[in-house]
Amino acid sequence: MAHMYPAVLRDSTQSFAERKLYPLFESLLGPQFHVFHSVTWQVPDVRSGATDGEADFLIAHPQLGLLDLEVKGGHITFDGPSARWFSNRTPIDDPFDQAKKNKYSLLKLLKGLPHWRNKWLSIGHAVAFPDAAVYGSLRLDAPRDIVMDASDLATLEQWVTQAMQHWRGQEGHFTELGSEGINALAAVLSASWDLRLRLGKVIEAEATEIKRLTESQFRLLDVLARRRRAKISGCAGSGKTTLAVEKSTRLAHQGMKVLLTCYNRALAEYLASQYGDLPGIEIRHFHGLAAQWCRRAGLWPASGTFDARFFEDTVPELLMQAAEALGSDYDAVVVDEGQDFSAHWWVPLLSLTRDPDHGFLYVFYDDNQNLYGGEVGVDGLNDYLLDQNLRNSRHIHQQVVRFYRSPDGTRPEAVGPLGRAVEFLGFSDSTRLKAELQKTLHRLVNDEGVPPEDVVILTPHGRERSGLWGLGRLGNFELTDDWSLGGNHVFVSTIHGFKGLESPVVILAEIDANAVREIEKLYVGCSRAVSHLVVLATDEAIHMLTQDTLAQLDPS
């Protein structure tokens, strides 16, 4: 069977004669023949302008060369005195003139390309009348050797070979195409391409759509307006933080003094940088808030052991004492990432309000992001659910939802843009890690047009265990843990440290089998990416992430 381009006859082919010949060429010509159907091209000319060329069929053979075949179906007639051609009594162009002109047009095109520049090509033309019978030569420039009729269809390979040899001759001074020439011809006449939008432009378009979807969640705030206290559960990407800020803003517009708080310091700093100038709203992370109150009350120790137990147990106790000494200050408290708060922190937190038992309290949380064993330890809160992922692209959501766990087995729905497929890149050691990171950053920034500040690298390891900081410069890029640096600095954070935040592009690096087994951490890390996620992992980890093995890792 011949190699056909395209591999399947186009539905748009209207010529019955071409529809007849296509399957015959495919089935009756041998595997060394390559047949291009309905190909077109343009030949540039700076003097006269570009000219168009086309071939009904272009037949190529590694040794025999090229044959441009013009096809005319139906009842064919030619009027010699007027030199006019007809098909079923309808005037048509001279098929031999068409074939000859297109032959030279194609030759000119090919000779202008590097691969063909110094080669002497065997290229001929012929005409096919597959519905008619031809006896002898039609005219001096149309010998029988280059005319196909209905009787030739049964021995099609023999006719094609004869027609190509008619032009090639016996001297053998032509350059054979060979397999390299066939591939070069296919690259010109049947090239594949993918005109994807640059990722930088995709991010801009998706940001607008995600903003629209997130603002559609504001209808929940109309319901919350009739509730003094509520806890709102939502998956990653459901717009919890945006709703928390909007709820704080609406309460402040009612004349209330609002505390917007969270556990993650980086999240609080980001919120303060974006919304810190809103009147009536104070934005603090929990331990920063406690330290501020304790210092005002003279309770913050000047020295001592500031270990995990100090911040877990001692700080909440000191905050309670500071509230008693200084008095309450807030009318409403809005908590983002409420699953991070330990059960015994809620009473000290609410002691800062004017009505600890019945004052305004709204807690936004996601139990699937519970990395610290926290609990929304407040009774009597109305429950609300956000079950749509608005932030992550649907491709990212498909990966994120594999880590999602719910008591009843339900999963959130993705309604955002489709986005790109998640990339999985392998590394085996620090050398490969550096090479893959450098290549990926170069592609994202230089080829895809993504600003460096829109790329974040997340790792499951703290600085003392991460190998990222020993890689040095990555080409033109330098890693940093200071988000304020611009230029070609790329921000690096732990997954823990970036919880509650997001970035258009996230590179999840240093993922091994042990990291994959930390389901909640992978859920957080993957869901930080809005438009595109790149996972840089060991081969074992990639297998675990891309196969149906995650269910075995569910600790429940």
C-alpha positions as CSV (number, residue, x, y, z in Angstrom):
1,M,0.0,0.0,0.0
2,A,1.2,3.5,-0.8
3,H,1.7,6.2,1.8
4,M,-1.2,8.7,1.4
5,Y,-1.1,12.4,2.4
6,P,-3.6,13.0,3.9
7,A,-4.0,9.6,5.4
8,V,-7.8,9.7,4.8
9,L,-9.5,11.3,1.9
10,R,-10.9,14.7,2.8
11,D,-14.7,14.9,3.0
12,S,-14.6,18.2,1.1
13,T,-13.2,16.5,-2.0
14,Q,-15.9,17.1,-4.7
15,S,-14.3,15.6,-7.8
16,F,-15.7,12.2,-8.4
17,A,-12.6,11.3,-10.5
18,E,-10.3,12.2,-7.6
19,R,-12.5,10.2,-5.2
20,K,-12.1,7.3,-7.5
21,L,-8.3,7.5,-7.9
22,Y,-7.5,8.1,-4.2
23,P,-8.3,4.5,-2.9
24,L,-6.8,3.0,-6.1
25,F,-3.5,4.7,-5.5
26,E,-3.6,3.7,-1.9
27,S,-4.3,0.0,-2.5
28,L,-2.5,-0.7,-5.9
29,L,0.7,1.3,-5.5
30,G,3.6,-0.3,-3.5
31,P,4.9,1.0,-0.2
32,Q,7.7,3.0,-1.8
33,F,5.2,5.3,-3.4
34,H,4.1,8.5,-1.5
35,V,1.0,10.1,-2.9
36,F,0.0,13.7,-2.0
37,H,-3.6,14.6,-2.8
38,S,-4.8,18.1,-3.5
39,V,-1.7,20.0,-2.4
40,T,-1.2,23.7,-2.9
41,W,1.8,26.1,-2.6
42,Q,3.0,29.6,-3.3
43,V,6.2,30.6,-5.1
44,P,7.4,34.0,-3.9
45,D,8.7,36.5,-6.6
46,V,9.9,39.9,-5.6
47,R,9.3,41.3,-9.1
48,S,5.9,39.9,-10.2
49,G,4.5,38.9,-6.8
50,A,3.8,35.4,-5.4
51,T,2.2,32.8,-7.7
52,D,0.0,29.9,-6.7
53,G,0.5,26.3,-7.6
54,E,-1.6,23.2,-7.0
55,A,-1.6,19.5,-7.9
56,D,-4.5,17.1,-7.9
57,F,-2.0,14.3,-7.1
58,L,1.7,14.5,-6.6
59,I,3.3,11.1,-6.7
60,A,6.8,10.7,-5.2
61,H,9.2,7.7,-5.4
62,P,12.7,7.5,-3.8
63,Q,14.3,6.4,-7.1
64,L,11.9,7.5,-9.8
65,G,11.3,11.1,-8.7
66,L,8.1,13.2,-8.8
67,L,5.0,13.2,-11.0
68,D,2.5,16.0,-11.1
69,L,-0.9,14.5,-12.1
70,E,-3.8,16.6,-13.3
71,V,-7.2,14.8,-13.1
72,K,-10.2,15.4,-15.3
73,G,-13.3,13.3,-15.0
74,G,-16.4,12.7,-17.1
75,H,-16.8,12.9,-20.9
76,I,-13.7,14.7,-22.2
77,T,-13.6,16.5,-25.6
78,F,-11.1,18.8,-27.3
79,D,-11.8,21.1,-30.2
80,G,-8.6,21.5,-32.2
81,P,-9.3,24.6,-34.2
82,S,-10.3,26.6,-31.1
83,A,-7.9,24.7,-28.7
84,R,-10.8,24.5,-26.2
85,W,-11.3,21.6,-23.7
86,F,-14.7,20.4,-22.3
87,S,-15.8,18.0,-19.5
88,N,-19.4,16.9,-19.9
89,R,-19.7,19.9,-22.3
90,T,-18.5,22.3,-19.7
91,P,-15.5,24.3,-20.7
92,I,-12.3,23.5,-18.7
93,D,-8.7,24.6,-18.7
94,D,-6.2,22.8,-20.8
95,P,-5.1,20.0,-18.4
96,F,-1.7,19.5,-19.9
97,D,-0.9,23.2,-19.7
98,Q,-2.1,23.2,-16.1
99,A,0.1,20.2,-15.2
100,K,3.1,21.6,-16.9
101,K,2.8,25.0,-15.3
102,N,2.4,23.5,-11.8
103,K,5.3,21.2,-12.4
104,Y,7.7,24.1,-13.0
105,S,6.1,26.1,-10.2
106,L,6.8,23.2,-7.8
107,L,10.3,22.8,-9.1
108,K,11.0,26.5,-8.6
109,L,9.7,26.3,-5.0
110,L,11.7,23.2,-4.1
111,K,14.9,24.6,-5.7
112,G,14.6,27.7,-3.4
113,L,14.7,25.5,-0.3
114,P,18.0,24.4,1.3
115,H,17.5,20.7,0.9
116,W,16.9,20.8,-2.8
117,R,19.2,23.7,-3.8
118,N,22.0,21.8,-5.4
119,K,20.1,18.7,-6.6
120,W,18.9,17.8,-10.1
121,L,15.4,16.6,-9.7
122,S,13.4,14.3,-11.9
123,I,10.0,15.8,-12.0
124,G,7.4,15.3,-14.7
125,H,3.7,15.9,-15.4
126,A,0.8,13.8,-16.6
127,V,-2.9,13.9,-17.0
128,A,-5.5,11.3,-15.9
129,F,-8.9,10.7,-17.6
130,P,-10.1,7.9,-15.4
131,D,-13.6,7.8,-16.9
132,A,-12.6,7.8,-20.6
133,A,-10.8,5.7,-23.1
134,V,-7.7,7.0,-24.9
135,Y,-6.2,5.6,-28.1
136,G,-2.7,6.7,-29.0
137,S,-1.3,10.2,-28.5
138,L,-3.7,13.0,-28.1
139,R,-1.4,15.7,-29.6
140,L,2.4,16.3,-30.0
141,D,2.8,17.4,-26.3
142,A,0.5,14.7,-25.0
143,P,2.0,11.3,-25.8
144,R,0.2,8.2,-24.5
145,D,3.0,7.6,-21.9
146,I,1.8,10.6,-19.8
147,V,-2.0,10.0,-20.3
148,M,-3.9,7.7,-18.0
149,D,-7.3,6.4,-19.0
150,A,-9.9,3.9,-17.5
151,S,-8.0,1.0,-19.0
152,D,-4.9,1.8,-17.0
153,L,-6.6,1.6,-13.6
154,A,-6.2,-2.2,-13.3
155,T,-2.4,-1.9,-13.7
156,L,-1.9,1.4,-12.0
157,E,1.6,0.9,-10.6
158,Q,2.8,-0.1,-14.0
159,W,1.4,3.0,-15.6
160,V,2.8,5.3,-12.9
161,T,6.2,3.7,-13.2
162,Q,6.1,4.1,-17.0
163,A,5.1,7.8,-16.7
164,M,7.8,8.6,-14.2
165,Q,10.4,6.8,-16.4
166,H,9.2,8.8,-19.4
167,W,10.6,11.9,-17.7
168,R,13.5,10.4,-16.0
169,G,15.0,8.7,-19.0
170,Q,17.9,6.2,-18.9
171,E,20.9,8.4,-18.4
172,G,20.5,8.5,-14.6
173,H,21.9,12.0,-14.1
174,F,19.1,12.9,-11.7
175,T,19.5,13.0,-8.0
176,E,17.4,10.3,-6.3
177,L,15.0,11.5,-3.6
178,G,15.8,8.7,-1.2
179,S,14.0,8.5,2.2
180,E,15.5,11.9,3.2
181,G,14.1,13.6,0.2
182,I,10.7,12.0,0.8
183,N,10.7,13.3,4.4
184,A,11.7,16.7,3.2
185,L,8.9,16.8,0.7
186,A,6.4,15.7,3.3
187,A,7.6,18.5,5.6
188,V,6.9,21.0,2.8
189,L,3.6,19.7,1.4
190,S,2.1,18.0,4.4
191,A,3.5,19.8,7.4
192,S,1.9,19.4,10.8
193,W,1.6,22.5,13.1
194,D,0.0,23.6,16.3
195,L,-0.6,27.3,16.6
196,R,-1.1,27.3,20.4
197,L,-1.5,30.7,22.1
198,R,1.6,31.7,24.1
199,L,1.0,30.8,27.7
200,G,1.4,34.4,28.7
201,K,-1.6,35.4,26.6
202,V,-3.6,32.4,27.8
203,I,-3.0,33.5,31.4
204,E,-4.4,37.0,30.7
205,A,-7.5,35.6,29.1
206,E,-8.1,33.0,31.8
207,A,-7.6,35.6,34.6
208,T,-10.6,37.6,33.2
209,E,-12.8,34.5,33.1
210,I,-11.7,33.3,36.6
211,K,-12.5,36.8,38.0
212,R,-15.9,36.7,36.5
213,L,-16.6,33.2,37.9
214,T,-15.3,34.0,41.4
215,E,-17.5,37.1,41.6
216,S,-20.5,35.0,40.8
217,Q,-19.9,33.3,44.2
218,F,-20.8,36.6,45.8
219,R,-24.4,35.5,45.8
220,L,-23.5,33.5,48.9
221,L,-22.7,36.7,50.7
222,D,-26.3,37.8,50.3
223,V,-27.3,34.7,52.2
224,L,-24.6,35.3,54.9
225,A,-25.9,38.8,55.4
226,R,-28.8,37.2,57.3
227,R,-26.4,35.1,59.5
228,R,-24.2,36.5,62.2
229,R,-22.0,33.4,62.3
230,A,-21.2,30.8,59.7
231,K,-18.5,28.4,58.5
232,I,-18.1,28.1,54.8
233,S,-16.3,24.9,53.5
234,G,-14.9,24.9,50.0
235,C,-12.4,23.0,47.9
236,A,-9.2,24.6,46.8
237,G,-10.0,27.2,44.1
238,S,-13.5,27.8,45.2
239,G,-12.9,31.4,45.9
240,K,-12.9,31.3,49.7
241,T,-10.2,34.0,50.1
242,T,-12.0,36.3,47.7
243,L,-15.2,35.8,49.5
244,A,-13.5,36.4,52.9
245,V,-12.1,39.7,51.7
246,E,-15.5,40.7,50.2
247,K,-17.3,39.8,53.3
248,S,-14.8,41.8,55.4
249,T,-15.4,44.8,53.1
250,R,-19.1,44.6,53.3
251,L,-19.0,44.4,57.1
252,A,-16.6,47.4,57.2
253,H,-19.0,49.4,55.0
254,Q,-21.6,48.8,57.7
255,G,-19.4,50.7,60.1
256,M,-17.9,47.7,61.8
257,K,-14.3,47.2,62.8
258,V,-13.3,43.9,61.2
259,L,-10.4,41.6,61.8
260,L,-9.4,39.5,58.8
261,T,-7.0,36.8,60.0
262,C,-5.4,33.5,58.9
263,Y,-2.6,31.2,60.1
264,N,-0.2,31.6,57.1
265,R,2.1,34.6,57.5
266,A,2.7,34.8,53.7
267,L,-1.0,34.8,53.0
268,A,-1.6,37.6,55.5
269,E,1.2,39.7,54.1
270,Y,-0.2,39.2,50.6
271,L,-3.7,40.2,51.7
272,A,-2.3,43.2,53.5
273,S,-0.4,44.3,50.4
274,Q,-3.6,44.1,48.3
275,Y,-6.3,45.2,50.7
276,G,-4.4,46.8,53.7
277,D,-5.6,50.3,52.8
278,L,-9.3,49.3,53.0
279,P,-10.8,51.4,55.9
280,G,-12.2,49.5,58.9
281,I,-10.3,46.3,58.1
282,E,-7.2,45.0,60.0
283,I,-5.3,42.1,58.4
284,R,-3.1,40.0,60.5
285,H,-1.9,36.4,60.7
286,F,-2.8,34.8,64.0
287,H,0.6,34.8,65.7
288,G,1.5,38.3,64.5
289,L,-1.9,39.5,65.9
290,A,-1.2,37.8,69.2
291,A,2.4,39.2,69.4
292,Q,1.0,42.7,68.7
293,W,-1.6,42.5,71.5
294,C,0.8,40.9,74.0
295,R,3.4,43.6,73.4
296,R,0.8,46.3,73.9
297,A,-0.2,44.6,77.2
298,G,3.5,44.1,78.2
299,L,3.1,40.3,78.2
300,W,5.4,39.3,75.4
301,P,8.5,37.7,76.8
302,A,11.8,39.4,76.1
303,S,13.6,36.1,76.0
304,G,13.0,32.4,76.3
305,T,12.4,29.3,74.2
306,F,10.3,30.3,71.2
307,D,9.7,26.7,70.0
308,A,6.6,25.1,68.4
309,R,5.0,24.5,71.8
310,F,5.4,28.1,72.7
311,F,3.4,29.2,69.6
312,E,0.9,26.4,69.9
313,D,0.0,26.7,73.6
314,T,1.7,29.7,75.3
315,V,0.8,32.4,72.7
316,P,-3.0,31.7,72.8
317,E,-2.9,31.9,76.6
318,L,-1.0,35.2,76.5
319,L,-3.4,36.5,74.0
320,M,-6.3,35.7,76.3
321,Q,-4.6,37.7,79.1
322,A,-3.9,40.6,76.8
323,A,-7.6,40.8,75.8
324,E,-8.6,40.9,79.4
325,A,-6.0,43.6,80.1
326,L,-6.7,45.8,77.0
327,G,-10.4,45.1,76.4
328,S,-12.1,44.0,73.2
329,D,-11.6,45.9,70.0
330,Y,-13.4,44.2,67.0
331,D,-17.0,44.0,65.9
332,A,-16.4,41.1,63.5
333,V,-13.9,38.4,62.8
334,V,-13.4,36.8,59.4
335,V,-11.0,33.8,59.3
336,D,-9.5,32.5,56.1
337,E,-8.0,29.0,56.0
338,G,-9.7,28.2,59.3
339,Q,-8.7,24.6,59.2
340,D,-5.2,25.7,60.3
341,F,-6.4,27.0,63.7
342,S,-6.1,24.7,66.7
343,A,-9.3,24.0,68.6
344,H,-8.0,26.0,71.7
345,W,-7.2,29.1,69.7
346,W,-10.8,30.1,69.0
347,V,-11.7,31.3,72.5
348,P,-8.6,33.7,72.8
349,L,-9.4,34.9,69.2
350,L,-13.0,35.6,69.9
351,S,-12.1,37.3,73.2
352,L,-10.8,40.2,71.1
353,T,-14.4,40.9,70.0
354,R,-17.0,43.0,71.7
355,D,-19.4,40.0,71.8
356,P,-17.4,36.8,72.1
357,D,-20.5,34.6,72.2
358,H,-22.7,36.1,69.6
359,G,-20.6,38.5,67.6
360,F,-20.0,38.3,63.9
361,L,-17.8,35.4,62.9
362,Y,-17.3,33.9,59.5
363,V,-14.8,31.0,59.0
364,F,-13.7,29.9,55.5
365,Y,-12.0,26.5,55.5
366,D,-11.0,23.4,53.6
367,D,-10.5,20.2,55.5
368,N,-8.5,18.8,52.6
369,Q,-5.8,21.4,53.3
370,N,-5.5,20.6,57.0
371,L,-1.7,20.3,57.2
372,Y,-1.5,21.2,60.9
373,G,-4.3,19.2,62.5
374,G,-6.5,22.2,63.1
375,E,-10.3,22.3,63.9
376,V,-13.0,24.9,63.5
377,G,-13.7,24.7,67.3
378,V,-16.7,27.0,67.5
379,D,-20.2,25.7,68.1
380,G,-23.4,27.0,66.6
381,L,-22.1,28.0,63.2
382,N,-24.3,27.7,60.2
383,D,-22.7,25.4,57.5
384,Y,-22.4,26.4,53.9
385,L,-20.6,24.6,51.0
386,L,-18.7,25.8,48.0
387,D,-18.5,22.8,45.7
388,Q,-17.1,24.4,42.5
389,N,-13.5,25.0,41.6
390,L,-13.4,28.4,39.9
391,R,-9.7,29.1,40.0
392,N,-7.8,26.1,38.7
393,S,-8.0,25.2,35.0
394,R,-9.9,22.0,34.4
395,H,-6.7,20.1,33.5
396,I,-5.2,21.1,36.9
397,H,-8.4,20.3,38.7
398,Q,-8.3,16.8,37.3
399,Q,-5.0,16.3,39.0
400,V,-6.0,18.1,42.2
401,V,-9.2,16.2,42.7
402,R,-7.3,12.9,42.8
403,F,-6.0,14.0,46.2
404,Y,-9.4,15.2,47.4
405,R,-11.1,13.3,50.2
406,S,-14.7,13.8,51.4
407,P,-16.7,11.7,53.9
408,D,-19.5,11.0,51.3
409,G,-17.2,10.5,48.4
410,T,-18.4,13.5,46.4
411,R,-16.0,15.6,44.5
412,P,-16.0,19.3,43.6
413,E,-16.8,20.3,40.0
414,A,-14.4,22.3,37.8
415,V,-16.1,25.2,35.9
416,G,-13.0,27.2,34.9
417,P,-11.1,27.4,31.6
418,L,-9.8,24.1,30.1
419,G,-6.2,25.1,30.3
420,R,-3.2,23.0,29.3
421,A,-2.4,19.5,30.4
422,V,-0.3,19.1,33.5
423,E,3.4,18.6,32.6
424,F,5.4,15.8,34.3
425,L,9.1,16.1,34.0
426,G,11.6,13.6,35.4
427,F,14.8,14.1,37.3
428,S,17.2,11.7,39.0
429,D,19.8,13.9,40.7
430,S,20.7,17.5,41.3
431,T,22.3,17.8,37.8
432,R,19.1,16.7,36.1
433,L,17.0,18.9,38.5
434,K,19.0,22.0,37.5
435,A,18.9,21.2,33.8
436,E,15.1,20.6,33.8
437,L,14.4,23.7,35.8
438,Q,16.6,25.9,33.7
439,K,15.1,24.5,30.4
440,T,11.5,24.9,31.8
441,L,12.1,28.5,33.0
442,H,13.6,29.5,29.7
443,R,10.7,28.0,27.8
444,L,8.0,29.6,30.0
445,V,9.5,33.1,30.1
446,N,11.3,33.4,26.8
447,D,9.2,31.2,24.5
448,E,5.8,31.4,26.2
449,G,5.9,35.0,27.3
450,V,5.2,34.4,31.0
451,P,6.6,37.1,33.3
452,P,9.1,35.6,35.9
453,E,6.9,37.0,38.7
454,D,4.0,34.8,37.4
455,V,6.1,31.6,38.0
456,V,6.5,30.1,41.5
457,I,8.5,27.0,42.4
458,L,7.2,25.0,45.3
459,T,8.9,22.3,47.2
460,P,7.8,19.9,50.0
461,H,11.1,20.4,51.7
462,G,12.3,23.2,54.1
463,R,15.3,25.2,53.1
464,E,17.7,23.0,55.1
465,R,16.6,19.8,53.2
466,S,15.8,21.3,49.8
467,G,18.4,21.0,47.0
468,L,17.1,24.0,45.1
469,W,19.2,26.5,47.0
470,G,22.4,24.8,46.0
471,L,21.7,24.9,42.3
472,G,23.0,28.4,41.7
473,R,21.9,30.5,38.8
474,L,19.6,28.8,36.2
475,G,20.8,30.5,33.0
476,N,19.4,34.0,33.2
477,F,17.3,33.2,36.3
478,E,18.0,33.3,40.0
479,L,16.0,31.7,42.7
480,T,14.8,33.8,45.7
481,D,12.6,33.6,48.8
482,D,11.9,37.3,48.6
483,W,8.7,37.8,46.6
484,S,9.4,41.5,46.2
485,L,12.4,41.1,44.0
486,G,11.7,41.6,40.3
487,G,13.7,41.1,37.2
488,N,14.7,37.5,36.5
489,H,14.2,36.4,40.1
490,V,11.9,33.4,40.5
491,F,10.2,33.0,43.8
492,V,10.7,29.7,45.7
493,S,8.6,28.6,48.7
494,T,7.6,25.5,50.6
495,I,4.2,24.1,50.0
496,H,3.3,24.9,53.6
497,G,4.5,28.5,53.2
498,F,2.5,29.1,50.0
499,K,-0.8,27.7,51.3
500,G,-3.7,30.0,50.7
501,L,-1.8,31.7,47.9
502,E,-1.8,31.2,44.1
503,S,0.3,31.8,41.0
504,P,-0.5,31.6,37.3
505,V,2.2,29.0,36.8
506,V,3.5,26.6,39.5
507,I,6.5,24.3,39.2
508,L,6.1,21.6,41.8
509,A,9.7,20.5,42.3
510,E,11.6,17.8,44.2
511,I,8.6,15.4,44.3
512,D,9.6,11.9,45.2
513,A,7.6,8.8,46.3
514,N,7.5,10.0,49.9
515,A,6.1,13.4,48.9
516,V,3.4,11.7,46.9
517,R,2.3,9.8,49.9
518,E,1.6,13.1,51.7
519,I,-1.8,13.4,50.0
520,E,-2.8,16.7,51.7
521,K,0.5,18.3,50.9
522,L,0.2,17.4,47.2
523,Y,-3.4,18.6,47.2
524,V,-2.2,22.0,48.4
525,G,0.8,22.2,46.2
526,C,-1.0,21.3,42.9
527,S,-4.0,23.5,43.6
528,R,-1.8,26.7,43.9
529,A,-1.4,26.7,40.1
530,V,-4.1,28.7,38.2
531,S,-3.3,28.3,34.5
532,H,-0.5,25.8,34.3
533,L,1.2,23.2,36.5
534,V,4.6,21.6,36.0
535,V,5.5,18.6,38.2
536,L,9.2,17.9,38.4
537,A,9.4,14.4,40.0
538,T,11.3,11.2,40.1
539,D,10.3,8.4,37.7
540,E,8.6,6.5,40.6
541,A,6.7,9.5,41.7
542,I,5.5,10.3,38.2
543,H,4.3,6.7,37.9
544,M,2.3,7.1,41.1
545,L,0.9,10.5,40.1
546,T,-0.2,9.4,36.7
547,Q,-1.5,5.9,37.5
548,D,-4.5,4.8,39.6
549,T,-2.3,4.1,42.7
550,L,-3.3,7.1,44.8
551,A,-6.3,5.3,46.4
552,Q,-3.8,2.9,48.1
553,L,-2.2,5.9,49.8
554,D,-5.3,7.3,51.4
555,P,-4.6,7.2,55.1
556,S,-8.4,6.9,55.8
